[in-house]
């Protein structure tokens, strides 16, 4: 499980590097919880979705207009389309 995906600075690279130290690339991640949609919690979502098979994402669902939110949202949608990820938005779709 991953709880939040780190700060947006450096494109989330610090968080992604730490995730790779713990979880081997191309593994399944059963659950990624995104506590809220501020950019400092979404930084590595797109990298994580690209490098792993994320099975479920639990998120607040509050939309933002930041590029970090847009990148994360697009990555989650692609994970849903390509890897059958279950996207659980607490606000509904």
N, C-alpha and C positions, 0 to 999 in steps of 0.2 A: 504494500500500500504506500502511496505517496500522499502526503498531506501538504498541500500548497506547492507551488512550483517556482518559488523564489523571485528575486528582484529582476526587473527588466534591464538593469544596467548590464552592458556587455552581451545583450541578447539572451540573458539567462545562462550564460556560459558557466559561471561559478556553480550554480545549482546543478546544471546538467553534468558537470565534471564530478560532483559529489555523488549524484545518482549512479553514474557509471562505476564508481568505486564499490558500490554496494550491490547493484543489480547488473548482471551480465547483459551486454547489448543483445537485442533481438529476443529477450525473454518476455514472458507475459507479466503484465502488471494488472493484478486483479481489480484494483480500485485506486483511482486518483480522486482525492477530495480537494476541491477548491473552495475554501471557506468563504471567500467573497471575490468580487471581480475587479479589485484594485490592481493596478499594474505590478505592484510589488509582491503579488501572490501568483502571477501568471507568467513570469518571465521565461521559463523553460518549457512551457506546455507544448509548443510546436516541435521543439527538439525531442522531447520525450515521446510524443506521438509518432514522430518519424523513426525513432530508433527502437521502439518497443511495441508490443501488442497490448494496448490498453483495453481491458475488457469492460470496465464501467467507469464513468465519470459522474461524480456527484458534485453539483455546483448550484450556487444561489440563483443563477439565471438572470441577474441584473445586467442589462446591456450597458456598455460604455462606448465612447467614441474614440478611444485611444487606439493607436496602432498595435499595442501589445494585446489589448482585448480582441481586436480584429484577427490578429495572427492566431491567438489561442482558440478563438471560436471556430475559425476556418479549419484549424488542425483537428479539433474535436469532431467537427462535421465530417471531415475526410476519414478520420478513424472509424466513425460510425459507418460510412459508406464502404470502406475498404476492409475493415477488420471486424465488422459487426459489433462495434462498441455500443454499449447501452449508455446513452446520454440522459442522465437524470437531472432535470432542472427543477429546483424546488419551487420556482415561480410558475412553472408550466411553460409550454411553448406557444 
